[in-house]
Amino acid sequence: MLNEMLQIPTLPDDRQVPSGKSRYAGERMYQILFVIVFLLLTTVANAQTGKEILAKVDSVMNAPKDMTAIEKMTLTDKGGSQKDRDTKIYQKGSEWRLIRFLKPADVRGVSFLRLAPNRLYLYLPAFHKVRRIASSVKNENFMGTDFSYEDMSQSSYSNDYTVKLLKKENNRYVLELKPKPNADVSYEKLILYVDQSNYVYRKIEYYNRGKKIKVLTVDNIEKIDNYWFGKKMEMRNLKNDHRTTLILTDIKFDQGLSDNVFTERNLKRPE
């Protein structure tokens, strides 16, 4: 169709070309046709696929070489009762992640280590033992929060999910993600709402058995040391109306963290 549009009709010879207003109208028609074709080609060239958008989401999420932050965690039940916890987060690259609980006293020292999608570890000081988390329990809640072990360890959506661009609305791309064959994930579908200006996801809807079960929202987006980052997250469980709010402070990037931070041995060390 584009080829047909680009084939501008040949002007007739001088004996047949009308003069005055008719000639001007013909020239205007060709100018308008050229502009339409140009805009159409530009739109097609600039259009992004869902796969390209999701790759940029992963790239933004994993852009820092390393990161540390203090995280205030608030658990709120249906009746409004709250529990507060403080943790410190260490991350290096896209794979290595350490989360250590600082307070209150009943959870202090509990630590979570991710080295790979299938290498997750939990240290419970009361037992003085590091436990490896089996794939069969990755969908269980992490320390009573509304985040599962899988949620806490997700590092690349492109690796685990196929993607389809559903639409664009309110300056956001809406992506539908479904598990790739043999992907070790527990959700049957995710819907991501991605900011078109910086490719930070602002909301994720989680589905299982045809029902939306959880919603994650990301707010307080800031550019810190040239990295886009969401400083507030909230995961809401739609089954029991329980939610977990995370607020990050003292965020630092690219400090040159040692590999020794991300070891089972270090998992046992108090902060």
N, C-alpha and C positions, 0 to 999 in steps of 0.2 A: 504493500500500500504506500509506504514511504517513497519507494522508487517511482511509483506512478505520480505522486505529488511533486516530486522533484523534476519530472519531465515537463518543463515549461513549454507550452505550445509555441511553434515557430510563427513569427509575425508574417502576415501576408506581404506581397510585394507592394511597392509604392503606389501602384495604380489602384490597389484595393484598400489602402490604409485611409481611414477617415481622418479628417482634420479637426482642429479646434477642440471643443469639449469632448468629443468622442475619443480622440487620441489621448487626451489627459485622463479620461476615465479608465481607458485600457491600461495605461501605465500605472495608475493607482492600484488597479486590481492585481497586477504582478507584484507590486511592492507589498501589498497586504498578504498575498500568498507566500511571499518569501519570508515575511515576519512570522507567519503561522508555522511554517515548516521549521524555521530556526528555533522557535520556542518549543516545538514538539520534540525536536532532536535534543535540545538542551535538557528538557525534562527527563527524557529516557536515559540520557547519559548520566544525570545526577541521581537518578533513583537508586536507592539502596535496597538490597535484599535483606530479609530477616537474618540470614546467616552473617552478613557483613555487620549488621547492627549489633548482634550478640557478641561477635568477636571484639568489637570496640568496647562493649560492656565489660567483658573479661579483662581487656587490656587496661581500662581505667581502674578496675578493682584491684589489679595486681601490679600497678605501675611502680609503687615504691620498692626500693631494694630491701628495706626493712622498716619496721615501725614498732613503737611502744606507745601505750596509752593507759591511763587510769579509767576504769569503767565503773560507774555507779549503776547497779542493777536493782530495780524495784519490781517486786512481784505483787500483783493486785488481784484479789479474788472477786467473785461476783458481788459479794456484799460490800466491797470497798476496803477490806482489811489489807494491809500492806506489810511486806517484809523487805528490808533493805540489805543489800550485800555490796561489798566493794571488791573488785578484782583488778589485776594488772595483766595487760595483754602484751605479748611479744610475738612478732611475726617477721619471717625472713623469706623473701621470694613469694611464690604462690603456694608453696606446699607446707612449709614449716610454721606451726602456730602453737604457742604455749599460753594457757590461761591459768592464773594462780589466784585463789581466793585469799583476800587479806583480812576481811572481817564480815560478820561478827565471829566471835570466838568458836562457835559450834561448827563453822565451815573453814576456819582459817587453816591454810596449808593444803587444802584440797586443790589438786592441779590436774589439768587436762593437756595432753600433748598430741598434736597431729603431725605426722611425718609423711604420710601419703594417704590416699583415699581409703586404703585397707590397713593402715597402720595407725590406730588410735589407742591412746593409753590414758588411764585414769589412776591417780594416786590418792588414796584415802589414808591420812595420817593415823587414824585409829587402828588400822590394820598393819601399818608400816610395810605396805606392799603395793607394787605397781601392777595394775590389772590391764591386760589387753582387751579392748572392746571388740567383741565379735560382730561380724556383719549382720547377724540375725537380730541384734538389739540396737542397731544404728538409728532406728526410728523411735526409740524410747526418749523420753524427756531428759534433758541434761540438768541434773541437780535441782529438780523441781520447777524448772523454768518452762516456758512454752516453746523453747528451742530444742529440737532433737539433736542428738550427736551428729546426725547427718547435716543438719542446718549449720552447726558450729564448724563443720569441716569442709563445707562446699567452697571450692576454689576456682572452678571453671565450669560454667554451664555448657559451653560448646563441646566439651569432652563427653558429657553425659546425655545431652538432649538434642533432638532435632528441633528446628525452629520454623515458625511461619509468622510472617508479618500480617497481623489481622487488620490493623487500621492505624490512623494517626488522629489523635484528639487532644485538645488542650495542650498543644506543644509537646506531646509525648508519643513515642512509638508504643504500640500495644503488640506484644509478642506472645505467641502460644508455643510453649515448650512441651515436648513429649519425649519419654525416655527412648534412647537408642536401644537396639537389640543387645541384650546381655549387660546393659548398664546396671551398676549396683546402686540403684536409687529406689526409694519407697513411695514416691509420688507418681500418680498416673498422668498428671498434667500440672504445669505452672503457667500462670499468666503474669508477664512482666510489663510494667509501665515504666518506660525509659525516657528520661529527660532528653529532648532533641538537641539541647545546646551543649551538653557535656557528657552524655551517655552514662550518667549515674542512674541506677534504677531507683525509682521513688516508691514503688509498691510491688509486692509479689503476692499473688493469690495461689494457694496450694489446694490441689484437688485429689481426692481419692474416692473410688467407687461412685463417680459421677457427682460428688458433692464437694462444695468448697468447705474446707475444714479449718484453715488458718489464713490470716492476712498479716503480712509484714509491711509496715510503712517506714520510710526513711525521710528524715527532715533535718533542718539546720545544716544545709549543704554549704560548705565553704571550700575555698581554694587555699590550701595550707602548703607552703613550700612547693608551689606549682603542682600540687596534687588535689584533685577534687575528692571531697570526703564528706560523708554524712555523719554528723556528731550526735544524732539522736535516732534511735530505732525502737519500734514497738511491735512485738509479735502478739497477736490476739488469737486465742483459741476459740473458735466459734461454737464448739460443742458445749463448753462449760463457762463461757464468757470470762475466762481467766486471761490475764495479759502480763507480759514482761516488758518493761521499759529499760532501755540501755542508754545512758548518757556518757559520752566520752570526753575526757579533759586531758590536759597535759600531753597532747599528741605530738610525737616527735618522729621524724622520718630520717632514713638514710644515715644512721649512726655508726654503721659498721659492726652490727651485732655478731658476736662469735658463734660459730657452729656449736660450740659446747653448751650454749644456752638450751639447745633443742635436743636434749638427751634424756634417757630414762634416769640417769644418775642425778642430773640437775632437777628433775621433776620432784625429787624428795627433799630438796633443800628449801628451808624457809626463806621468805622474802626479807 
